Amino acid sequence: MAQVFVLDVQERKSRGSNAAKQLRKKGLVPAVIYGHGEATTSLSVPGLELYKAIRQGVRIFDVAFGGATQKALLRDVQWDPMGNDILHADFYRVSADETITLEVKVELRGTAPGVTAGGVLVQQIHSLSVECLIVNIPESIRVMVNELQIDQAVHVRELKLPEGVKVKNDPEAIIVQVSKKIEEVVAPAAAAAAPTEAAEPEVIGRVKEDEPEEEEKK
């Protein structure tokens, strides 16, 4: 089940890029909260707290402002080009008994015997589209690979999911498999065989022996 993080925020009255820059200088992140038929509200969020929560994998927040607390899903985060600082965040209002669809990361667990035998572990799906109640959002979908031999795979239909969680992906889609190593075959070069007599390179400016020399100037 996903963690719930309490986030104390302030309603934001200022707008525009300059106002956003001033907020970030104070360690705050401009954000909005919307959804459930209510008006979109602009917020200023403590940047360090939000950053730590995201790094811990938190998806659901209790956003507290104006004397009330609203449960919200962190729907989108904009990062700076280096991926170090949060530029903006979008929160979507939800209720505890609401069913939503969202992407959840796939986490591989175990060591595949096929890899030990010389195969290569290939992960084809890194996140899955799941449907569940807000309170049942898993932090990740764990996939055990400790029985995979070479040429074996784990399909979506084979997943053991938490109670109340449904995966929307194609049941026959392959999540991870162990493939044979493809060894690089180096074809012998056609020019590898050395000629019996090396051809003498032509030197620019030298007169060839079978060509008549230029007539001397008189």
C-alpha positions as CSV (number, residue, x, y, z in Angstrom):
1,M,0.0,0.0,0.0
2,A,1.3,3.5,-0.9
3,Q,2.5,5.8,1.9
4,V,0.4,8.8,2.8
5,F,2.5,12.0,3.5
6,V,1.1,15.1,5.3
7,L,2.2,18.2,3.5
8,D,1.5,21.7,5.0
9,V,1.2,24.2,2.3
10,Q,0.1,27.8,1.7
11,E,-2.4,29.2,-0.8
12,R,-0.5,31.2,-3.5
13,K,-1.9,34.4,-4.8
14,S,1.0,35.5,-7.0
15,R,1.2,34.3,-10.6
16,G,3.8,34.3,-13.4
17,S,7.4,33.2,-13.9
18,N,8.9,36.0,-11.9
19,A,6.8,35.2,-8.9
20,A,7.7,31.5,-9.3
21,K,11.4,32.3,-9.3
22,Q,11.0,34.3,-6.1
23,L,9.2,31.4,-4.4
24,R,12.0,28.9,-5.4
25,K,14.6,31.3,-3.9
26,K,12.8,30.9,-0.6
27,G,12.9,27.1,-0.9
28,L,9.2,26.8,-1.9
29,V,7.8,25.1,-5.0
30,P,4.8,26.5,-7.0
31,A,2.1,24.0,-7.3
32,V,-1.6,23.5,-8.0
33,I,-4.4,21.3,-6.7
34,Y,-7.4,20.5,-8.8
35,G,-10.1,17.9,-9.5
36,H,-13.4,16.6,-8.1
37,G,-15.4,19.5,-9.5
38,E,-13.6,22.0,-7.3
39,A,-11.8,25.1,-8.4
40,T,-8.1,24.9,-9.1
41,T,-6.0,26.4,-6.3
42,S,-2.5,27.6,-6.6
43,L,-0.2,26.6,-3.7
44,S,3.3,27.1,-2.4
45,V,4.9,23.9,-1.1
46,P,8.0,23.3,1.1
47,G,10.5,22.2,-1.5
48,L,12.7,20.0,0.7
49,E,9.7,18.1,2.2
50,L,8.3,17.5,-1.2
51,Y,11.7,16.4,-2.6
52,K,12.2,13.9,0.3
53,A,8.7,12.5,-0.1
54,I,9.1,11.9,-3.8
55,R,12.5,10.2,-3.2
56,Q,10.8,7.9,-0.8
57,G,8.2,6.9,-3.4
58,V,5.2,8.8,-1.9
59,R,2.3,9.2,-4.3
60,I,-0.6,10.1,-2.0
61,F,-0.5,13.3,0.1
62,D,-2.7,14.8,2.8
63,V,-2.5,18.5,1.6
64,A,-3.2,20.8,4.5
65,F,-4.1,24.5,4.0
66,G,-6.9,26.9,4.9
67,G,-7.8,25.0,8.0
68,A,-8.7,21.8,6.1
69,T,-6.9,18.7,4.7
70,Q,-7.5,17.3,1.2
71,K,-6.2,13.9,0.1
72,A,-4.4,14.3,-3.2
73,L,-2.5,12.2,-5.8
74,L,0.8,13.7,-7.0
75,R,0.0,13.6,-10.7
76,D,2.9,15.5,-12.3
77,V,6.3,16.9,-11.3
78,Q,8.4,19.2,-13.4
79,W,12.2,19.1,-12.7
80,D,15.0,21.4,-13.8
81,P,17.1,20.2,-16.8
82,M,19.6,18.6,-14.4
83,G,16.9,16.7,-12.5
84,N,18.0,18.2,-9.1
85,D,15.3,20.8,-8.3
86,I,11.5,20.7,-8.5
87,L,10.1,23.5,-10.6
88,H,6.4,22.8,-10.3
89,A,4.0,20.1,-9.0
90,D,0.4,19.1,-9.8
91,F,-1.8,17.5,-7.2
92,Y,-5.2,15.8,-8.0
93,R,-7.9,15.7,-5.4
94,V,-9.0,12.1,-4.6
95,S,-11.1,10.3,-2.0
96,A,-10.2,7.2,-0.1
97,D,-12.9,5.1,-1.7
98,E,-12.1,6.3,-5.3
99,T,-10.9,3.9,-7.9
100,I,-8.2,5.3,-10.2
101,T,-5.9,4.1,-13.0
102,L,-2.2,5.0,-12.9
103,E,1.3,3.8,-13.8
104,V,3.2,1.8,-11.2
105,K,6.8,0.8,-11.6
106,V,7.9,-2.8,-12.0
107,E,10.5,-4.1,-9.5
108,L,12.5,-7.2,-10.3
109,R,13.4,-9.5,-7.4
110,G,15.8,-12.5,-7.2
111,T,18.5,-13.9,-9.4
112,A,17.6,-15.9,-12.5
113,P,19.3,-19.3,-12.9
114,G,19.4,-18.7,-16.6
115,V,21.6,-15.6,-16.1
116,T,24.0,-17.7,-14.1
117,A,24.0,-20.2,-16.9
118,G,25.2,-17.6,-19.4
119,G,21.9,-15.9,-20.5
120,V,20.9,-12.3,-20.4
121,L,18.0,-10.8,-18.4
122,V,15.9,-8.5,-20.6
123,Q,13.2,-6.4,-19.0
124,Q,10.7,-5.3,-21.6
125,I,8.1,-3.5,-19.3
126,H,9.3,-1.1,-16.6
127,S,5.9,0.2,-15.5
128,L,2.3,-1.2,-15.5
129,S,-1.1,0.5,-15.8
130,V,-3.0,-0.5,-12.7
131,E,-6.6,0.1,-11.5
132,C,-7.3,0.2,-7.8
133,L,-8.7,2.1,-4.8
134,I,-6.6,5.1,-3.7
135,V,-5.8,3.4,-0.4
136,N,-4.6,0.3,-2.3
137,I,-2.1,1.9,-4.6
138,P,1.1,-0.4,-4.5
139,E,4.5,1.3,-4.3
140,S,5.6,-1.2,-7.0
141,I,4.7,-4.4,-8.7
142,R,7.3,-7.0,-7.7
143,V,8.2,-9.7,-10.2
144,M,10.2,-12.7,-9.0
145,V,12.8,-13.9,-11.5
146,N,14.5,-16.6,-9.4
147,E,13.1,-19.5,-11.4
148,L,13.7,-18.2,-14.9
149,Q,15.9,-20.4,-17.1
150,I,17.2,-19.4,-20.6
151,D,14.3,-18.8,-23.1
152,Q,11.8,-18.5,-20.2
153,A,9.7,-15.3,-19.5
154,V,7.2,-13.8,-17.1
155,H,4.0,-12.6,-18.7
156,V,1.5,-10.1,-17.3
157,R,-1.0,-12.8,-16.8
158,E,1.4,-14.6,-14.4
159,L,1.7,-11.7,-11.9
160,K,0.7,-12.1,-8.3
161,L,-1.0,-8.8,-7.6
162,P,-2.0,-7.2,-4.3
163,E,-5.6,-7.6,-3.3
164,G,-7.9,-5.2,-5.1
165,V,-5.3,-4.3,-7.8
166,K,-6.0,-5.0,-11.5
167,V,-3.5,-4.6,-14.3
168,K,-4.7,-3.1,-17.6
169,N,-1.8,-4.2,-19.8
170,D,-2.1,-7.0,-22.4
171,P,-2.1,-10.3,-20.4
172,E,0.2,-11.9,-22.9
173,A,2.8,-9.1,-22.8
174,I,6.2,-10.2,-21.6
175,I,7.6,-8.3,-18.6
176,V,11.0,-9.9,-18.4
177,Q,12.8,-12.8,-20.0
178,V,16.1,-14.6,-20.1
179,S,17.6,-14.7,-23.6
180,K,20.6,-16.4,-25.0
181,K,23.7,-14.4,-25.4
182,I,24.4,-13.4,-29.0
183,E,28.1,-13.8,-29.6
184,E,29.6,-11.4,-32.1
185,V,30.9,-13.4,-35.1
186,V,33.8,-11.6,-36.8
187,A,33.9,-12.7,-40.4
188,P,37.5,-13.0,-41.9
189,A,38.3,-10.0,-44.0
190,A,38.7,-10.7,-47.7
191,A,41.9,-8.7,-47.7
192,A,43.3,-10.7,-44.8
193,A,45.3,-13.0,-47.1
194,A,48.5,-11.1,-47.9
195,P,49.4,-11.0,-51.7
196,T,52.6,-12.8,-52.8
197,E,54.0,-9.5,-54.2
198,A,52.9,-6.2,-52.8
199,A,52.1,-3.7,-55.5
200,E,54.4,-0.7,-55.5
201,P,52.5,2.4,-54.6
202,E,52.3,5.1,-57.1
203,V,54.1,8.3,-56.1
204,I,52.5,11.5,-57.3
205,G,54.9,13.4,-59.4
206,R,57.1,10.4,-60.3
207,V,57.3,9.5,-63.9
208,K,56.2,5.9,-64.5
209,E,58.8,3.7,-66.2
210,D,56.5,2.8,-69.1
211,E,55.6,6.4,-69.9
212,P,57.9,8.6,-72.0
213,E,59.6,11.4,-70.3
214,E,58.6,14.9,-71.2
215,E,60.7,16.2,-74.1
216,E,63.5,18.4,-72.8
217,K,63.0,22.1,-73.3
218,K,65.3,23.5,-76.0
